[in-house]
Amino acid sequence: MKMHALTGVEPGPEEFHAVVDAIARWLPAPRYSRFPVVLDDLQALSARLELVRLAAIVALERTARSVHVLPVSAAHSYQSGHDWVISQAGPARERTVTLAEDGDGHVRVTVEGRPIEVAVPSEQECRRFLESGVSGAMLRFPVFSSSGSSLIARTDGADELVLWRLGLPAARFRLPGPVLAATYLSDGSFDLLFALVQIGGELVVHLEGTPGSAVHQLRAPIDFSVAEEAERGLSPLYLDLDEPWRFGVRFRRAGQWWALRYDGGSIALVPSHADAHHEPPWIAVQQSPHLVEILDKATGTVLHRLST
């Protein structure tokens, strides 16, 4: 099971699915079953334009085994001759969906230069749908837990997370136990939310999305309460996958880094002394219980606002 673009979101208005159908009708068969979908910017858009952009992503997902959504600033290594671009600039190239908004709110769509007729719901209805995944949820301890363009935050409960992926609505997840650490990873061949949760008296790696990673076998007994830890923060979760017989995860607890590792037949929970992972070029800033701003670290520019 891949993690669909609409994971955790209401089915949405019929008009949305009509837009998806209209775009999908003109998409050619892909050259590969997995490919990147590159978005040309991170600037705030109208709700109508955001909805049509999401419809284009969902339409592309119909043609693929999986797609990987990412900003053009991080796409240099993915331009391998089969990536798709969703753009407002109208570049003359293959595998491009171009979006433009008229002054009256009408959205014009072209697929590889072919104009597509779409009927878009009102701005208010589009906004309601786009925010339906986390509507009313408190966002606590937001973190960029990987070098990709995704953010994870706690909500009201110790066992709940909000996942925001660039270009997609925020999705809300209920996990099988209180969460200590989490990360989201996707590269076009897999699409996974990893969470380190407490089940009974054990710390367990839990996966949402495409199955197949060996780290979900990791578990170890603990003598502390993750629910109590959840009131103080959310740790990023880093993966150590250097060898098939030696793999694990790293996370922060009580100001110290720990590793849960499998090595040669045994599993151990031990202090970690590994180097820190590469940090992403974005930072999440909590402006209020229901608003997180995503800033460019270098310039301080607001790239996106996640609000509920």
Secondary structure by P-SEA (a helix, b strand, c coil): cccccccccccccaaaaaaaaaaaaacccccccbbbbbbcccccccaaaaaaaaaaaaaaaaaccbbbbbccccccccccccbbbbccccccccbbbbbbbccccbbbbbcccbbbbbbbccaaaaaaaaaccccccccccccccccccccccccccccbbbbbcccccbbbbbcccccccccccccccbbbbbbbcccccbbbbbbccccccccccbbbbbcccaaaaaacbbbbbbbbcccccccbbbbbcccbbbbbcccccccccccccccccccccbbbbbccccbbbbbccccccccccccc
